[in-house]
Amino acid sequence: MNDFPTTARRQLLRRPAAAAYLQAHYGFGTEKSLAKRACVGDGPPYLKACGRFALYDVDELDAWAQRQLGKQASKASAFSEEAA
């Protein structure tokens, strides 16, 4: 019997895999754009592993991508009405 807590493990992706995940699921995101956003501070949250590379949690990637997509609209004029 082990003494470790029974919690679900997070799925962590390195930057190239995170970019591929975003492309496959949302149609945007590149390795370079994730790197730039990490420097600027407006990208998805990540962990720094061994002080060398970023690890992105899949759940955090999904949440961040959803925020980037914005609200759904049923017609194009809905966007111009919001801006007015």
Backbone atoms as SQL, in Angstrom:
CREATE TABLE atoms (id INTEGER PRIMARY KEY, chain TEXT, resi INTEGER, resn TEXT, atom TEXT, x REAL, y REAL, z REAL);
INSERT INTO atoms VALUES
  (1, 'A', 1, 'MET', 'N', 0.848, -1.183, 0.000),
  (2, 'A', 1, 'MET', 'CA', 0.000, 0.000, 0.000),
  (3, 'A', 1, 'MET', 'C', 0.891, 1.244, 0.000),
  (4, 'A', 2, 'ASN', 'N', 0.544, 2.214, -0.857),
  (5, 'A', 2, 'ASN', 'CA', 1.378, 3.422, -0.879),
  (6, 'A', 2, 'ASN', 'C', 0.775, 4.503, 0.001),
  (7, 'A', 3, 'ASP', 'N', 1.603, 5.443, 0.383),
  (8, 'A', 3, 'ASP', 'CA', 1.180, 6.525, 1.265),
  (9, 'A', 3, 'ASP', 'C', 0.923, 7.822, 0.506),
  (10, 'A', 4, 'PHE', 'N', 0.906, 7.767, -0.824),
  (11, 'A', 4, 'PHE', 'CA', 0.697, 8.968, -1.616),
  (12, 'A', 4, 'PHE', 'C', -0.799, 9.276, -1.714),
  (13, 'A', 5, 'PRO', 'N', -1.147, 10.559, -1.708),
  (14, 'A', 5, 'PRO', 'CA', -2.564, 10.916, -1.849),
  (15, 'A', 5, 'PRO', 'C', -3.082, 10.516, -3.229),
  (16, 'A', 6, 'THR', 'N', -4.345, 10.166, -3.285),
  (17, 'A', 6, 'THR', 'CA', -4.940, 9.741, -4.556),
  (18, 'A', 6, 'THR', 'C', -5.591, 10.938, -5.237),
  (19, 'A', 7, 'THR', 'N', -4.791, 11.751, -5.860),
  (20, 'A', 7, 'THR', 'CA', -5.289, 12.902, -6.605),
  (21, 'A', 7, 'THR', 'C', -5.010, 12.685, -8.075),
  (22, 'A', 8, 'ALA', 'N', -5.844, 13.280, -8.890),
  (23, 'A', 8, 'ALA', 'CA', -5.654, 13.159, -10.334),
  (24, 'A', 8, 'ALA', 'C', -4.387, 13.908, -10.740),
  (25, 'A', 9, 'ARG', 'N', -3.642, 13.317, -11.647),
  (26, 'A', 9, 'ARG', 'CA', -2.435, 13.978, -12.142),
  (27, 'A', 9, 'ARG', 'C', -2.795, 14.959, -13.245),
  (28, 'A', 10, 'ARG', 'N', -2.092, 16.070, -13.253),
  (29, 'A', 10, 'ARG', 'CA', -2.288, 17.053, -14.316),
  (30, 'A', 10, 'ARG', 'C', -1.500, 16.609, -15.535),
  (31, 'A', 11, 'GLN', 'N', -2.052, 16.884, -16.706),
  (32, 'A', 11, 'GLN', 'CA', -1.330, 16.605, -17.939),
  (33, 'A', 11, 'GLN', 'C', -0.538, 17.860, -18.304),
  (34, 'A', 12, 'LEU', 'N', 0.783, 17.736, -18.308),
  (35, 'A', 12, 'LEU', 'CA', 1.658, 18.864, -18.612),
  (36, 'A', 12, 'LEU', 'C', 2.318, 18.652, -19.960),
  (37, 'A', 13, 'LEU', 'N', 2.370, 19.725, -20.742),
  (38, 'A', 13, 'LEU', 'CA', 2.958, 19.684, -22.084),
  (39, 'A', 13, 'LEU', 'C', 4.097, 20.682, -22.187),
  (40, 'A', 14, 'ARG', 'N', 5.173, 20.281, -22.854),
  (41, 'A', 14, 'ARG', 'CA', 6.224, 21.239, -23.164),
  (42, 'A', 14, 'ARG', 'C', 5.712, 22.164, -24.257),
  (43, 'A', 15, 'ARG', 'N', 6.422, 23.264, -24.480),
  (44, 'A', 15, 'ARG', 'CA', 5.928, 24.306, -25.380),
  (45, 'A', 15, 'ARG', 'C', 5.591, 23.810, -26.796),
  (46, 'A', 16, 'PRO', 'N', 6.421, 22.979, -27.449),
  (47, 'A', 16, 'PRO', 'CA', 6.038, 22.515, -28.792),
  (48, 'A', 16, 'PRO', 'C', 4.735, 21.706, -28.787),
  (49, 'A', 17, 'ALA', 'N', 4.558, 20.860, -27.783),
  (50, 'A', 17, 'ALA', 'CA', 3.332, 20.065, -27.689),
  (51, 'A', 17, 'ALA', 'C', 2.131, 20.938, -27.328),
  (52, 'A', 18, 'ALA', 'N', 2.354, 21.952, -26.490),
  (53, 'A', 18, 'ALA', 'CA', 1.277, 22.877, -26.130),
  (54, 'A', 18, 'ALA', 'C', 0.807, 23.656, -27.360),
  (55, 'A', 19, 'ALA', 'N', 1.748, 24.084, -28.195),
  (56, 'A', 19, 'ALA', 'CA', 1.386, 24.796, -29.425),
  (57, 'A', 19, 'ALA', 'C', 0.608, 23.866, -30.361),
  (58, 'A', 20, 'ALA', 'N', 1.036, 22.636, -30.498),
  (59, 'A', 20, 'ALA', 'CA', 0.330, 21.667, -31.341),
  (60, 'A', 20, 'ALA', 'C', -1.071, 21.402, -30.805),
  (61, 'A', 21, 'TYR', 'N', -1.196, 21.328, -29.488),
  (62, 'A', 21, 'TYR', 'CA', -2.505, 21.121, -28.859),
  (63, 'A', 21, 'TYR', 'C', -3.442, 22.291, -29.176),
  (64, 'A', 22, 'LEU', 'N', -2.944, 23.517, -29.014),
  (65, 'A', 22, 'LEU', 'CA', -3.769, 24.692, -29.309),
  (66, 'A', 22, 'LEU', 'C', -4.178, 24.730, -30.779),
  (67, 'A', 23, 'GLN', 'N', -3.240, 24.409, -31.671),
  (68, 'A', 23, 'GLN', 'CA', -3.553, 24.378, -33.103),
  (69, 'A', 23, 'GLN', 'C', -4.638, 23.351, -33.404),
  (70, 'A', 24, 'ALA', 'N', -4.513, 22.161, -32.832),
  (71, 'A', 24, 'ALA', 'CA', -5.456, 21.077, -33.108),
  (72, 'A', 24, 'ALA', 'C', -6.848, 21.356, -32.547),
  (73, 'A', 25, 'HIS', 'N', -6.908, 22.003, -31.378),
  (74, 'A', 25, 'HIS', 'CA', -8.198, 22.190, -30.718),
  (75, 'A', 25, 'HIS', 'C', -8.837, 23.554, -30.962),
  (76, 'A', 26, 'TYR', 'N', -8.018, 24.573, -31.233),
  (77, 'A', 26, 'TYR', 'CA', -8.554, 25.929, -31.349),
  (78, 'A', 26, 'TYR', 'C', -8.167, 26.638, -32.639),
  (79, 'A', 27, 'GLY', 'N', -7.211, 26.095, -33.385),
  (80, 'A', 27, 'GLY', 'CA', -6.832, 26.692, -34.656),
  (81, 'A', 27, 'GLY', 'C', -5.869, 27.856, -34.540),
  (82, 'A', 28, 'PHE', 'N', -5.282, 28.082, -33.383),
  (83, 'A', 28, 'PHE', 'CA', -4.283, 29.142, -33.229),
  (84, 'A', 28, 'PHE', 'C', -3.269, 28.734, -32.188),
  (85, 'A', 29, 'GLY', 'N', -2.149, 29.441, -32.186),
  (86, 'A', 29, 'GLY', 'CA', -1.086, 29.188, -31.220),
  (87, 'A', 29, 'GLY', 'C', 0.108, 28.526, -31.872),
  (88, 'A', 30, 'THR', 'N', 1.257, 29.151, -31.735),
  (89, 'A', 30, 'THR', 'CA', 2.504, 28.578, -32.239),
  (90, 'A', 30, 'THR', 'C', 3.508, 28.561, -31.097),
  (91, 'A', 31, 'GLU', 'N', 4.551, 27.813, -31.286),
  (92, 'A', 31, 'GLU', 'CA', 5.600, 27.758, -30.274),
  (93, 'A', 31, 'GLU', 'C', 6.187, 29.148, -30.029),
  (94, 'A', 32, 'LYS', 'N', 6.417, 29.889, -31.119),
  (95, 'A', 32, 'LYS', 'CA', 6.988, 31.229, -30.984),
  (96, 'A', 32, 'LYS', 'C', 6.032, 32.195, -30.292),
  (97, 'A', 33, 'SER', 'N', 4.737, 32.093, -30.608),
  (98, 'A', 33, 'SER', 'CA', 3.781, 32.999, -29.961),
  (99, 'A', 33, 'SER', 'C', 3.661, 32.689, -28.467),
  (100, 'A', 34, 'LEU', 'N', 3.721, 31.413, -28.086),
  (101, 'A', 34, 'LEU', 'CA', 3.699, 31.063, -26.666),
  (102, 'A', 34, 'LEU', 'C', 4.944, 31.595, -25.956),
  (103, 'A', 35, 'ALA', 'N', 6.090, 31.512, -26.617),
  (104, 'A', 35, 'ALA', 'CA', 7.332, 32.025, -26.029),
  (105, 'A', 35, 'ALA', 'C', 7.249, 33.537, -25.836),
  (106, 'A', 36, 'LYS', 'N', 6.745, 34.234, -26.840),
  (107, 'A', 36, 'LYS', 'CA', 6.625, 35.690, -26.740),
  (108, 'A', 36, 'LYS', 'C', 5.643, 36.079, -25.645),
  (109, 'A', 37, 'ARG', 'N', 4.502, 35.398, -25.607),
  (110, 'A', 37, 'ARG', 'CA', 3.499, 35.718, -24.596),
  (111, 'A', 37, 'ARG', 'C', 4.006, 35.406, -23.194),
  (112, 'A', 38, 'ALA', 'N', 4.863, 34.400, -23.063),
  (113, 'A', 38, 'ALA', 'CA', 5.458, 34.098, -21.757),
  (114, 'A', 38, 'ALA', 'C', 6.347, 35.254, -21.302),
  (115, 'A', 39, 'CYS', 'N', 7.069, 35.855, -22.237),
  (116, 'A', 39, 'CYS', 'CA', 7.933, 36.997, -21.897),
  (117, 'A', 39, 'CYS', 'C', 7.118, 38.232, -21.562),
  (118, 'A', 40, 'VAL', 'N', 6.075, 38.476, -22.334),
  (119, 'A', 40, 'VAL', 'CA', 5.243, 39.658, -22.143),
  (120, 'A', 40, 'VAL', 'C', 4.329, 39.499, -20.929),
  (121, 'A', 41, 'GLY', 'N', 3.906, 38.260, -20.677),
  (122, 'A', 41, 'GLY', 'CA', 3.064, 38.004, -19.514),
  (123, 'A', 41, 'GLY', 'C', 1.583, 37.877, -19.812),
  (124, 'A', 42, 'ASP', 'N', 1.198, 37.787, -21.086),
  (125, 'A', 42, 'ASP', 'CA', -0.229, 37.665, -21.391),
  (126, 'A', 42, 'ASP', 'C', -0.591, 36.294, -21.986),
  (127, 'A', 43, 'GLY', 'N', 0.264, 35.320, -21.770),
  (128, 'A', 43, 'GLY', 'CA', 0.009, 33.976, -22.273),
  (129, 'A', 43, 'GLY', 'C', -0.597, 33.092, -21.210),
  (130, 'A', 44, 'PRO', 'N', -0.773, 31.823, -21.541),
  (131, 'A', 44, 'PRO', 'CA', -1.297, 30.892, -20.542),
  (132, 'A', 44, 'PRO', 'C', -0.281, 30.660, -19.432),
  (133, 'A', 45, 'PRO', 'N', -0.751, 30.387, -18.230),
  (134, 'A', 45, 'PRO', 'CA', 0.186, 30.122, -17.128),
  (135, 'A', 45, 'PRO', 'C', 1.005, 28.857, -17.395),
  (136, 'A', 46, 'TYR', 'N', 2.220, 28.843, -16.890),
  (137, 'A', 46, 'TYR', 'CA', 3.091, 27.688, -17.091),
  (138, 'A', 46, 'TYR', 'C', 3.993, 27.512, -15.887),
  (139, 'A', 47, 'LEU', 'N', 4.543, 26.334, -15.780),
  (140, 'A', 47, 'LEU', 'CA', 5.541, 26.027, -14.758),
  (141, 'A', 47, 'LEU', 'C', 6.903, 26.019, -15.420),
  (142, 'A', 48, 'LYS', 'N', 7.912, 26.440, -14.711),
  (143, 'A', 48, 'LYS', 'CA', 9.276, 26.401, -15.231),
  (144, 'A', 48, 'LYS', 'C', 9.939, 25.141, -14.696),
  (145, 'A', 49, 'ALA', 'N', 10.272, 24.215, -15.581),
  (146, 'A', 49, 'ALA', 'CA', 10.861, 22.940, -15.170),
  (147, 'A', 49, 'ALA', 'C', 12.379, 23.005, -15.269),
  (148, 'A', 50, 'CYS', 'N', 13.033, 22.658, -14.208),
  (149, 'A', 50, 'CYS', 'CA', 14.499, 22.630, -14.152),
  (150, 'A', 50, 'CYS', 'C', 15.109, 23.976, -14.540),
  (151, 'A', 51, 'GLY', 'N', 14.337, 25.042, -14.425),
  (152, 'A', 51, 'GLY', 'CA', 14.833, 26.357, -14.784),
  (153, 'A', 51, 'GLY', 'C', 15.116, 26.528, -16.265),
  (154, 'A', 52, 'ARG', 'N', 14.640, 25.579, -17.097),
  (155, 'A', 52, 'ARG', 'CA', 15.009, 25.602, -18.512),
  (156, 'A', 52, 'ARG', 'C', 13.832, 25.667, -19.467),
  (157, 'A', 53, 'PHE', 'N', 12.758, 24.950, -19.184),
  (158, 'A', 53, 'PHE', 'CA', 11.676, 24.924, -20.160),
  (159, 'A', 53, 'PHE', 'C', 10.316, 25.033, -19.487),
  (160, 'A', 54, 'ALA', 'N', 9.350, 25.501, -20.265),
  (161, 'A', 54, 'ALA', 'CA', 7.999, 25.728, -19.762),
  (162, 'A', 54, 'ALA', 'C', 7.171, 24.460, -19.892),
  (163, 'A', 55, 'LEU', 'N', 6.334, 24.230, -18.882),
  (164, 'A', 55, 'LEU', 'CA', 5.364, 23.144, -18.913),
  (165, 'A', 55, 'LEU', 'C', 3.977, 23.757, -18.755),
  (166, 'A', 56, 'TYR', 'N', 3.106, 23.451, -19.693),
  (167, 'A', 56, 'TYR', 'CA', 1.751, 23.995, -19.706),
  (168, 'A', 56, 'TYR', 'C', 0.753, 22.926, -19.301),
  (169, 'A', 57, 'ASP', 'N', -0.124, 23.253, -18.370),
  (170, 'A', 57, 'ASP', 'CA', -1.200, 22.362, -17.951),
  (171, 'A', 57, 'ASP', 'C', -2.301, 22.438, -19.015),
  (172, 'A', 58, 'VAL', 'N', -2.793, 21.294, -19.460),
  (173, 'A', 58, 'VAL', 'CA', -3.809, 21.257, -20.513),
  (174, 'A', 58, 'VAL', 'C', -5.074, 22.005, -20.094),
  (175, 'A', 59, 'ASP', 'N', -5.486, 21.860, -18.844),
  (176, 'A', 59, 'ASP', 'CA', -6.684, 22.568, -18.377),
  (177, 'A', 59, 'ASP', 'C', -6.482, 24.079, -18.431),
  (178, 'A', 60, 'GLU', 'N', -5.281, 24.539, -18.083),
  (179, 'A', 60, 'GLU', 'CA', -4.979, 25.974, -18.148),
  (180, 'A', 60, 'GLU', 'C', -4.926, 26.463, -19.597),
  (181, 'A', 61, 'LEU', 'N', -4.395, 25.619, -20.496),
  (182, 'A', 61, 'LEU', 'CA', -4.390, 25.980, -21.916),
  (183, 'A', 61, 'LEU', 'C', -5.811, 26.156, -22.433),
  (184, 'A', 62, 'ASP', 'N', -6.691, 25.224, -22.070),
  (185, 'A', 62, 'ASP', 'CA', -8.089, 25.311, -22.504),
  (186, 'A', 62, 'ASP', 'C', -8.753, 26.583, -21.990),
  (187, 'A', 63, 'ALA', 'N', -8.562, 26.881, -20.718),
  (188, 'A', 63, 'ALA', 'CA', -9.171, 28.070, -20.131),
  (189, 'A', 63, 'ALA', 'C', -8.647, 29.340, -20.802),
  (190, 'A', 64, 'TRP', 'N', -7.344, 29.400, -21.023),
  (191, 'A', 64, 'TRP', 'CA', -6.742, 30.576, -21.666),
  (192, 'A', 64, 'TRP', 'C', -7.253, 30.730, -23.104),
  (193, 'A', 65, 'ALA', 'N', -7.300, 29.628, -23.846),
  (194, 'A', 65, 'ALA', 'CA', -7.760, 29.679, -25.237),
  (195, 'A', 65, 'ALA', 'C', -9.209, 30.133, -25.316),
  (196, 'A', 66, 'GLN', 'N', -10.036, 29.667, -24.402),
  (197, 'A', 66, 'GLN', 'CA', -11.441, 30.098, -24.383),
  (198, 'A', 66, 'GLN', 'C', -11.549, 31.599, -24.149),
  (199, 'A', 67, 'ARG', 'N', -10.710, 32.138, -23.279),
  (200, 'A', 67, 'ARG', 'CA', -10.725, 33.589, -23.044),
  (201, 'A', 67, 'ARG', 'C', -10.277, 34.350, -24.287),
  (202, 'A', 68, 'GLN', 'N', -9.348, 33.783, -25.052),
  (203, 'A', 68, 'GLN', 'CA', -8.868, 34.451, -26.262),
  (204, 'A', 68, 'GLN', 'C', -9.940, 34.483, -27.340),
  (205, 'A', 69, 'LEU', 'N', -10.802, 33.471, -27.365),
  (206, 'A', 69, 'LEU', 'CA', -11.836, 33.389, -28.395),
  (207, 'A', 69, 'LEU', 'C', -12.923, 34.432, -28.210),
  (208, 'A', 70, 'GLY', 'N', -13.204, 34.833, -27.004),
  (209, 'A', 70, 'GLY', 'CA', -14.233, 35.829, -26.759),
  (210, 'A', 70, 'GLY', 'C', -15.623, 35.244, -26.832),
  (211, 'A', 71, 'LYS', 'N', -16.623, 36.132, -26.934),
  (212, 'A', 71, 'LYS', 'CA', -18.013, 35.704, -26.942),
  (213, 'A', 71, 'LYS', 'C', -18.428, 35.217, -28.326),
  (214, 'A', 72, 'GLN', 'N', -19.396, 34.303, -28.343),
  (215, 'A', 72, 'GLN', 'CA', -19.952, 33.844, -29.611),
  (216, 'A', 72, 'GLN', 'C', -20.976, 34.855, -30.093),
  (217, 'A', 73, 'ALA', 'N', -21.121, 34.945, -31.401),
  (218, 'A', 73, 'ALA', 'CA', -22.122, 35.822, -31.993),
  (219, 'A', 73, 'ALA', 'C', -22.841, 35.059, -33.092),
  (220, 'A', 74, 'SER', 'N', -24.107, 35.369, -33.279),
  (221, 'A', 74, 'SER', 'CA', -24.877, 34.684, -34.317),
  (222, 'A', 74, 'SER', 'C', -24.803, 35.425, -35.648),
  (223, 'A', 75, 'LYS', 'N', -24.336, 36.672, -35.629),
  (224, 'A', 75, 'LYS', 'CA', -24.187, 37.434, -36.866),
  (225, 'A', 75, 'LYS', 'C', -23.022, 38.420, -36.706),
  (226, 'A', 76, 'ALA', 'N', -22.443, 38.793, -37.812),
  (227, 'A', 76, 'ALA', 'CA', -21.275, 39.666, -37.790),
  (228, 'A', 76, 'ALA', 'C', -21.588, 41.030, -37.200),
  (229, 'A', 77, 'SER', 'N', -22.783, 41.526, -37.388),
  (230, 'A', 77, 'SER', 'CA', -23.106, 42.860, -36.878),
  (231, 'A', 77, 'SER', 'C', -23.137, 42.907, -35.359),
  (232, 'A', 78, 'ALA', 'N', -23.207, 41.753, -34.709),
  (233, 'A', 78, 'ALA', 'CA', -23.199, 41.731, -33.239),
  (234, 'A', 78, 'ALA', 'C', -21.888, 42.304, -32.706),
  (235, 'A', 79, 'PHE', 'N', -20.794, 42.107, -33.422),
  (236, 'A', 79, 'PHE', 'CA', -19.515, 42.637, -32.972),
  (237, 'A', 79, 'PHE', 'C', -19.478, 44.151, -33.101),
  (238, 'A', 80, 'SER', 'N', -20.021, 44.699, -34.180),
  (239, 'A', 80, 'SER', 'CA', -19.995, 46.149, -34.358),
  (240, 'A', 80, 'SER', 'C', -20.960, 46.831, -33.390),
  (241, 'A', 81, 'GLU', 'N', -22.055, 46.152, -33.011),
  (242, 'A', 81, 'GLU', 'CA', -22.978, 46.722, -32.041),
  (243, 'A', 81, 'GLU', 'C', -22.338, 46.831, -30.667),
  (244, 'A', 82, 'GLU', 'N', -21.501, 45.856, -30.308),
  (245, 'A', 82, 'GLU', 'CA', -20.821, 45.907, -29.019),
  (246, 'A', 82, 'GLU', 'C', -19.814, 47.033, -28.976),
  (247, 'A', 83, 'ALA', 'N', -19.157, 47.323, -30.091),
  (248, 'A', 83, 'ALA', 'CA', -18.125, 48.353, -30.137),
  (249, 'A', 83, 'ALA', 'C', -18.722, 49.750, -30.042),
  (250, 'A', 84, 'ALA', 'N', -19.964, 49.893, -30.474),
  (251, 'A', 84, 'ALA', 'CA', -20.606, 51.213, -30.495),
  (252, 'A', 84, 'ALA', 'C', -20.979, 51.713, -29.134);
